[in-house]
Amino acid sequence: MMICPLECLGGNHIEALWSSGKYDQCVEACNATLVGAEPGSEAMASVLFTKMLCLRKLKRYDEARTVANSIVTLCPNTTFASKMGGSAGRTEDEAAFAYAKALKTYHNKEYGPAWRMFTDFLADFPNNWRVETAMFYQTRILYDLGLDDKFVEESEKAIKQNPNLSWAFEARYLQSCLLTRRNKGIEARSILAELAKHPKSDEWIPILRQSLLETYLYTAALAQTTKSDERMSSEARALLAECFAYAAATGNAGWLRKCILMSHRLHDPVSLAEHEALLRSVDYSTAPADSRYVLVDETARYWFESGDYFKAIRLLQEEVLCPYYDHARRRVLAGRLYDALLAVGDSVEAENIRVRYSVFPVIRQTQTTMTLGRGE
């Protein structure tokens, strides 16, 4: 079992610095504490371990390896020393290399090779402090491969074997995502409600809120159930406004597009005016560039499909001149403007736009909100 940093700190001061993310100051506090630590003691090893974790957070990996190896040489008979190496005399350096290689392979979405690498890591370094994290990625790969039932089986088994499992929160969250995709909104909301009582960190709060919204509207079937129930519909509208505003304010383009699609599901066909109002509820002048692009692109597309060509033209004529967009995004917006100008019969200006922005005669937009990802 991997030692949780908060369980191995050398004093309240060090714990407070670690918890607040003040890693530079935490390293200094560790150094000060080590001056008076009993040589070779568990307490000394604990402080060294914390110092190593801080150095890794600061990406000072060479120093972190030196500290890790010093735990073995200075405190060989401690529990922390046993977590620095592995079987057959393998060292912490080898563990770090093997883990980093497996993690890189995972992030490259080479899930099969990554699964085998994490399996080998667990066999070679059964006591290393990264063991529980390696177990998480090994189990998460089942989710990424779409082996949903196997993922639930393995994650539940791990949680039952170790109720204090460090990644139980993440596992339960992913289980809620699976339930949402299977149109089991009530069951998914039950899990999310429990997780929201004790979020793992502040960063998880907006993630849980976004996922809660998806339990109402992620699929057409969920949206239909939500629209037919007044209470659920009211809850979904409030959540939608909250999540939409957050995604726009933080520049989270992926969440923003999800919110736009779910808004259309909620409001279509009787209240599309509310959908348009949501799209226009954000002040474009203060929105991050990523948010602004999504909002302009989606609003223009919505107006075009609604036959409000002149609205789309007025918006896009201003936006293509703004300095916020890279060349590729500007071409997409110019392409929408080209289409709208042709729709109202202004072929001369449409040709000017085509030449000025290198727009192809027939625009095929590459970004769409017609599909959603796996919900996490």
N, C-alpha and C positions, 0 to 999 in steps of 0.2 A: 504493500500500500504506500502510495506517495505521501510524504509528510506535507501537510498544509503549512505554508509559510507562517501563518498566524499561530501555529502551535509550537513553533521552534524559535521564537524570538527571545533575545536576551534582555528583556525588560520592557516596561510599559512605554518608555520613550522611543525605543526602536520600533516597537509595534505600531505606535502612532504614526511614525514617519513612513513606515512601509504601507500602512493602510491608506495614507493620504497621497501616496505616489511620489513622495519626496526622496527619491532614490539616492541622489548625491549626498543629501544630509544624512540619510540612513547609513551609507557607507562610512561617513565620518563618525557617526555614533557607534557603529560596530568597532571601528578602529580604537576609539576611546575605551570602549568596554573591554576589548581584548587585552589592554594593558594590565588590568587587574584580574584577569581570568585565571583560574587554576589550570596549569598546563595539563593537557591530555584529558580534561574533564568533559563531561557531556555538555555542560554549560558553554565551554569554549567552542566545542564543535557546533553547537546550536547557533552561536553568533557568527561563526565562519560560514555556516550554511546560508544564513540570512544575507550575509555580505555577498556571497556568490550569486544569490538570486537577484540582488540589487544590481550587481555588475552586469548580469545578463540583460536585465531590463534596460540598462544604459548602453547595451550593445558593446560593452567592453569585454569581448569574449575571451581574449588571451588572458586578461587579469582574472576573469571568472574561473578559467581552467586551472590557473595557478592556485587560487584559493581552494578549489575543489580537491586538488591533489594534496594541498597542505592539510586538509582534514584527515586524509589517510595517513600522512606521515607524522603529524603532530598529535592526532587523537585516534590512534588505530583501534582502540578497544571500545569505541562508541557506536551507537546505532547509526549515526550519521556517516561514519566511515564505511559501514557496510553498504550504504546507498550510493557510494561513489564509483563502484566498479561492478564486476559481474563474474560469471563463471570462468574457470580456466585462466584466472589471473588477468582477465580483461580490465582495462582501466577506464576512468571517467572520460578521458579523451576519446577513447574508442566508442563509449556509449554516446557521447555528444555527437560524434560523427555519424554513427548509425542512425540515431534518432533524426538528425537534421536531414539526412538523405531520404529517409522514409517520409518525413513531413513535406519535403520539396516535391517528391513524387506524388503525394496526395494532392497538393495544391495545383499540380499540373494535370490533375484529373485522370491520372493513370492508376485507377483504383485497384485493379488486380495486382500489379506489382507492389503497390503501396501496402496492400493487405498482407502480402507475403513478407515484406520488409518489417512491418510492425510485429508480425508473428515471430520472425527471427529475433527481433529486438527483445521481445518478452522472454524468449528462451535463453538468450545470451546474457541478459541483464535482469534477472528476476527480482532483484532487490533495489534496482536503481530508482532514484527519486522521480523519474519520469514514467514509471510503470503505469499508473492510473491514467495519465494523459494518453499514453500509447494505446491502452485498452479502449479509451474513448474513440480514438480515430479508427481503430480496428472495427469497432462496432458501428461507428458512423458510416463507414464505407458500405455497410449493408444497406443503409438508408439511401446513400447516394446512388447505389446500383439499382434501386427500386425493389430490393428484396425486403419489402415492408414487414411481412409477417415474421421473417427471420430476425429483423432488427428489433421488433417488439419483444420477441422471445428472449433474445440475448440480453437486451438492456434490462428487462424485468428480472431476469435471472441474476444479473450483476447487482442490481439494487437490493434484491432479497438477501443475497449473500453478504452484502455490505451496506447497511442502511445509511452509513455516513459517506457513501461514495461521492467523490468530489465532482463527478459529472452527472449525478442523478438529475439535477435541475435541467441540464441540456437535453438529457434523454427524455424526460417527461415532456419537455417543450416540443421536441420532434414528434413524439407520440400524438400530441394535440394536433400538429400539422397533418399527420396521416388521417386522423379522424375527420378533420375539416375537408380534406380531399375526398373522403368517402361519404360526404354529406351528413356526417354525424355531428352536427353543430352543438347540440346540447352536451354530449360527452366531452367534446373539445373545450367548450366553455367551462366545464367543471374543472378540468385540469388547469386551465389558464387562471381560473379564480384562485386556486390553491397556490399556484406559483406567484401570483401577484401579491399574496399576503407577505411573502418573504423573498422579494426579488434578489437575485445573486449580486447585483450591483445596480447603480442608477442607470447604467447604459441599457439594462434590460427592460426598463419601464416602458419606453416607447415601442420596443419590439413586441412586448406583450399586448399593448393597446392595439397595434396594427394587426396582430394575429387574432385578437378578439373581434375586430371588425370583420376579418375574413371568415370567421365562423358564421356570420350572417349572410355574406354576399360573395364568397369566393367562387362558388359555382352557380350556374343558372338555377339549379334545383334548390339550393339554399336561399337564393334571392327570392324565388317564388314563395317559399314558406314564410320568409320574413315579411314580404309585402302583404301576405294574407292575414297577418297578425298585427293588430294596431300597436300593441306594446313593443313587440320586437322591431317593428318598423320605426318607431320612435327612438328606440335604443340605437338602431343602426344609423339613423340620420345624425344623431348627436356624435356618435363615434366617427362617422365619416367626416364631419366637419372638423373634428379634432385632429384626426390623422392626416387629412388633406392639408390643413394649416401647418402641421408640424413638418410634413414632407417638403412642402414648398419653402418653409423658412430655413430648413437645414440643407436644401439642395439635393435631397435624396430622390433622384429621378426615377429609380425603380419603384419605390413606394408610391410616388406621385402618379405614375402611369397605372399602377394597380388601383389606386383610389379612384382615378378617372373611369376606369373600366367598371369598377363596382358601383360608382355613382350612376353610370348609364344603366346598369342592371336594376338598380333600385328605382330609378325614376322613369325608365321606359315602360310603357309608351305614354302614360297619362300626364307625367309631370316633368317633361324635358326642360321646361323653363327653369326648374330648380337645378337641373344639371348645368345649364348654361350659367346660372347665377353662381354656382360653386366654382366653375372655371374662371369666372371674372371676379371672384372674391379676393384675390391676391393682388397687392400693389406690385405690378411688374417692376417698377423702378427700384424697389428695395429687395426684390427676390434675388437669390444667388443665380449666377448665369445658367447653371444646369436646370434649375427650376423654371426660370424664365423661358428657356427654349422649349421645354416640355409643354408649358402652359400655352405659349403662343402657337406651337405646332398643333396641339390638340384642339385649341379653340378655333383656329383657322380651318382645320379639317372638319370640325363639327359644323361650323357655319356653311362650309362648302357643301357638305352632305345634306344640310337643311335648306339649301337654295339661297342662303343669305350671302350672295357673292360680294356685294358691295361692302358689307361689314368685313368680310375676310380681306378684301383688297385694301381697305383703309388701314387695317391692323398690320398687314404684311408690308405695305409700302413704307411704313415707319420702321418696322423691325429689321428689315434687310439692311437698313442704313446704320443700325446700332453697332457699336464696337464690341459687343459682348460675345459674339459667336465666332467659332473657328470657320475655316473655309467650307468644310463638309456640311456643317449645320446651316450655314448661310445658303448653301445651294439647295438644301431641302426646303427651306422657307421660300426661296426664290422660285422653286418648282411649284409650290402651292400657289404662289402669286401668279405664275404663268398660267396655270390651269384656270384660276379664277378669272383672269383677264380674257382668256379665250371663251369662257362660259358666258361673259357679258358682251362678247363680240368685239372687244378691243384688241384686234390682232396686231396692230402696229406697236402698241406698248408691250404686248406679250412678246413680240419679236425683239424689242429692245432689252427686255429682261433676259430673254434666252441668250442673247449675245453677251450682255454685260456679266452675267453670272455663270456662263457656260452650262446652261440648263439644257438637257436633252429635250427634243420635241415632245416626247411622251414620257411623263413623269411616273416612275414606279417607286413609291416611297418604301424605304427599307425598314422604317420603324413603325411598329403597330402595337396596339393594345388589345389585340384580339386573343392573345394567349397569356397565361400566367405561368410562373415557375412552380417550384415545389412547395411554396408557401412559407418558407422559413425566413 
